[in-house]
Amino acid sequence: MVYFVGAGPGAEDLITVRGLRLLEQADQVIYAGSLVNPGLLSSCRPECRILDSARMTLEEVIAAIAAQEETGGMTVRLHTGDPSLYGAIREQIRELEKRKIAWEICPGVSSFSGAAAALGVEYTLPGISQSLIITRMAGRTAVPEKEGIAALSAHQASMAIFLSASLTGRLQEELLKGGWKPETAAAIVYKATWPDEKTVLCMVGTLHETAEREGIWRTALILIGDVLSDGGFLRSRLYDPAFTTGFRRAVSREDET
């Protein structure tokens, strides 16, 4: 059996309870060494085989899993954040299914959640944005043309941009081309929830120069949108006394008096 486990954004205690239990039971752990906090490996049993996938190909990962399966052992494939986002798990699952190896996914806390927590922001403020676009710049991995930064920027929804810290010059150009104003709030969050976490607030028009000045070019998430600014949003209807829900009746001004 193989479990794809989300390790969380960085902090050791942000792995899920289920993920930690699987880690403690594993006979083999194959972890994304370039991104996963190695401190999590202290939860593994002494006899657990530990492999760093940063130095492995897909074929080598699958071979290691298959070898463990032959012994009746259980493998945890430990991915950063949540495996469903840029985790390259589907190609692994395809190979496992060819070999009739059972698998299961244990979700994790994504870095876009960790970044919002670090900044104390909400991506979905009433009257500002009710959508969050999770995307990346095209680099060595292509992005469909219709999902380009400029095209997505036209929606003016909150944006969490992954895997693009080394491309801030082009990213800034695409954001402006898509309709964001130069003064629109932006943030760069380096290693969200790690001990050396760093948050930098800036504007779309100063994104590249800010990244250059701060020396941030990898392991960072870039956030864009008016939700990063103070004020201007509406009160939630859910907690408005004049709004009826399935759990309470609206109270009018007269009822209050």
N, C-alpha and C positions, 0 to 999 in steps of 0.2 A: 504494500500500500504506500502511496505517495501523497503527502499533504503539502500543498502550496500554501505557505503561511506568510501573511503580511507582518513584517517586523515592526511596522510603525515608522514615523518620520525620523527617529533618532534616539530620543530618550529611552532608556532601557525599560522604564515602567509604563511606556505607552504601547507595548505589545498587548494584545488581548489576553484575557485569562485562558481562553481556549488555545490560543497560539502558544502560550507559555507551557501549558500542560503537554501539548504535542512535542514541544522542544525537549521537555524533560524526559519524554518516553522514547525519543528517537534512537534508532540504531545507527543512523547516518544522517548528517546534516550537510547539505550543500547550500552555502550561503553566498550572497552577492557581496564579496569582500570589499569592493570599492565604495559601497554605500551603506551596508548594514553595520550597526554598532557592534563591534566585536565583543563588547561586554555581555551581550545576550548569550554568548556561547558558554559562559560560566554556568548556565543552567543545565547544560548537557551532562549526561552521565559520563564518568571517566572513560568507559569503554566505547563511547560513541565515536564513530569515524567522522571526521570533519574535513570538508573539502571547500576550497575557495573557488567559486565559479568565475571570478574575474580572470583567472588564468586558464579557463577551460573553454572548449567549443561546445556547441549543442550536442554533437556526437559523443563527446567525452562525458557530458552530464548524463545523457541517456544510458550510456554504457555503465556508468557507476550505479545508476538506479537499478538497471537490469541485474547487475551482479548482486546487489543487495536483496533484490526480490528472490533470487535463486536460493538464498539462505533463509528466506521467510522473514527477513527483517523489514523494518519500517523506515522510510526516508522522509525527512522534512526538507523541502526546497524552500529556503528562507529568502524572501524577497523584501526589498525596502518598501516602506509605505504600504499601499494596498496593491496586491498583485495584479489587479485588473487595469491599472494605469501604467502604461509603458513598462510592463513587467515581462514581456515576451513569453508569456506562459502558454499561449495558444499553440505555438509551434512545438512546445514540449509535450503538451497534452496530445497532440496529433500523433507524435511518435510513441507515446505510452499506449494509446489506443490501438496502434498497429500491433503492439506486443501484448495486448490484452492485460495491461497492468492497471489496476484500479487506482483512481485518484480522487482527491477532494480539495476544495479551496477553503481556506480559513481567511476571511477578510481582515484587513488591517486599517489603521488610521493613516490617511494620506498626508503628505507634506502640505497640501493646500489647506488642510484643517489645522495643521501645526502652525503654518504661517499666519493664518487668521487669528489664532490664539495668541501668537507672539505680538501681534499688532493691536489686539483687542478690537477687531472689526467684525462686522457681519456682512456677508456678501449680498444678502437679499433684503435691502432696506425698502420699506413701502415708499412709493413715490420716487425712488431713485433707480433701483434695479431689482427685478424679480428672477433674474437668470444669472447663472455662472457659466462662462465658457472656459473649458479646460482644453488647452491646446499647446502647440509648440511651433517654433520656427522650423522651416525646412533647412536641413543641413546635409550631412551625409545620408540621413534618412529622409526620403522625399515626403512631402505633404500634398494631398490632393489639391489641385488648383482652387476648387471651390471652398477649401478650408484654409486658404491663405490668411495671414494676419490682417491684411487690409480688408478682405471680404468680411471676416468675422467682426472686425472693429466697427463696421457700419451699423451693427446692432446696438452699440453703446451699452452693452451689458457688462457686468463685472467680468474681468478676465484673470485667470491664473495661468501663467505661461511657463511651462516646464522646459528643461533641456535647452535653454536659450541664453544663458548668462554669458557665453562667449561670443554671442552674436548681437549684442545690444545696439551697435551702430545700425545694422540693417533692420533690426526690430523697431527701433525708434522711427526710422523712415516709413516702415509699413504701417505703424500705428497712426502716424500723422496722415499718411495717404488715405487711410480708412476713415478718417473723420474725427479722430480724437484731437482736441485742442491742445496746444503746447502746454497750457497751464493745468491740464487735467492731472489729478493726483496719481502718483505711482509709488511703488515700494519694491525694494529688493530685499529679500529675506534669505540670508546665507545660513545654511545648515539649521533649519528650523527645529527647535527643541533639543538640539545638541548643547553640551556645555559651552561651546564656543559660538553659539548662535549670535548673529548680528543682523539687525534690522536698520534699513536706511530708507527714509522717506525722501521723495523727490517729485518731479513732474515728468510728464511724457517728453516734454521738450528738453529735459536735462538728464534723461535716463542714461544715455551713453557716457556722458562726461562724469556722471555720478559713479557708475560702475568702474570706470577707469580710475577715478580718484581713490575709490575705496579698495581697489585691487581685487574686485570680485569678478571672477570669470568662470567659475564652475560651482556645482553643488548649491545652487541658489534658485529660488522661485521668484518670478517677477509678477507683481499684481498691478492691475490697471483698473481705474474706475472711480466714479464720484463717491462710492461708498467709503473710500479712504479719507474723504474730507469730513470735517465736522459740520453738523447741522444740515438743514434742508430736507430732511426726511419726514415722513408722516408717522403718526402714531399707529401701531398695529390695531386692526379692527378686532382681532381675537380677544384682546384684553380690555376693549372699550366697554364700559358699562351699558352703553346704548346699543350694543350688538348682541343679538340672540345667538347662542350656540346650542349644540346638542346636550350641553351639560348645565346651562343656566339661562334664565330669562332676562331679556334686556330690561334695564331700569331707566325710566324716563326721569326728566328733571323733577316733575311733580312727585314721583314716587320717592325720590331722594329726600324731598322736603316733607 
